[in-house]
Amino acid sequence: MAKSFRGGVHPDDRKRYTAAKAIEVAPIPQKVIIPTRQHLGAPCAPVVKVGDLVKKGQVVAEAQAFVASPIHASTSGKVVEIAEYPHPVFGTCQAIVIESDGQDEWAPGLPLNRDWQSLDVKELKEIVRLAGLVGMGGATFPTHVKMSPPPEKPIDSFILNGAECEPYLTADHRVMLEQTERIVTGMKIAMKILSVNKGYIGIEENKPDAIDTMRKACAGTGIEVIPLKTKYPQGAEKTLIKVILDREVPSGGLPMDVGTVVQNVGTMVALADAVEKGIPLIERVATVTGGAIQEPKNILLRIGATFAQAVAICGGFTEQPVKVIMGGPMMGMAQRTLDVPVIKGTSGILALSSADVNVGPEQPCIRCGRCVDACPMGLVPSMLSILGERGVFATAKEEYNLLDCVECGSCVYVCPAKRNIVHYIKLSKAQNAAAAAAQKK
């Protein structure tokens, strides 16, 4: 029987548009716009200048802190501009613009042919750091940081998140089917870094072909594939840990607090490429889909290609989209322009038609309790939204466990009053963080 968790919702997954479509490789863009901030943490600093000639895989922006990841050129060409450009998460951000020379030539020495089993843990961690790896499910937390738990936090297991519970998105599904061996190799490397011998892959049961494929590939490896009930947000880190290990991450805690580390499917492919071939994170698979897309696809896109280019590969729009989102409809970020670049955390580009959305004016909370039933974290989202709306931010944090919210959007999905609950929660978190920073000063 497939495993599950309390709460959650069952939206139409709409994965049928792209689930059976093999990954297509996008043409080399004529120009790439590479933001210096593509991860959770401090922005990077450019190490190139306008006029420089760069090669694919060359470092163009260096990390300035431990919680940061270096950024690399995704094609060869000439740096033509370093300026503020639209960003899919931060609004605007400094970006390095490279005009392609059409040669797509690797930096000297790349790709490599390296035996990962001959490398020690310290060497492997440094390779991961230098390759600019981040969590590719959307959170973009630097991978080398996640793989470096402090000594007082012993790790006994590793979990691969193959749930891909967001509606519409099928990139991870296709990667599991088409790059199976790379995933398994990445997991073995990750397990060596963490010094664990037990690994798990959680996959929702609406992907039976991926479950079968990964089970065959993992036979005899110490990696167990766990079928999960199809329910959103099955792929949220804390719910995944609860379902697979029956461990509860403490309030304000991290997976390492309960002896485990969770990574995404795409990150494992990137990990295998970085360690065995020396290839940094310069491209990723994203699902381009939605009712307004002419021909939805799963596409291997270069970092720095624009959303407009990705949509064009799919034949453009069938109608003017009501909303364009980076990621899925539940947790994704709404976009104001298609001129934003694909970044390391771009799991999907979703263009919704008028038939895809159910919008209306926000109403006062009617205290129906549906959000409480849906919340996988056992919170009271209705109160969090009211407190955020009224500006009572400290109370939301201190009395209603604000920081335990994973912003999955289940509460918004079931709310009959169409309240912007997650918006108020994000506002409250930001205001509490600002207050803490001011107090520290």
Buried (B, 14 or more C-beta within 10 A) or exposed (E): EBBBBEBBBEBEBBBEBBBEBEBBEBEBBEBBBBBBBBBBBBBBBBBBEEEBEBBBBBBBBEBEEEEBBBBBBBBBBBBBEBEEBBBBBEEEBBBBBBBBBEEBBBBEEBEEEBEBEEBEEEBBBEBBBBBBBBBBBBBBBBBBBBBBBEEEEEBEBBBBBBBBBBBBBBBBBBBBBBBBEBBBBBBBBBBBBBEBEBBBBBBBBBBEEBBEBBBEBBEEEEBBBBBBBBBBBBBBBBBBBBBBBEBEBEEEEBBBBBBBBBBBBBBBBBBBBBBBBBBBBBBBBBBBBBBBBBBBBBBBBBBBBBBEBBBBBBEEBBEEBBBBBBBBBBBBBEBEEBEBBBBBBBBBBBBBBEEBEEEEEBEEBEEEEBBBBBBBBEBBBBBBBBBBBEEBBBBBBEEBBBBBBBBBBBBBBBBEBEBBBBBBBBBBBEBBEEEEEEEEE
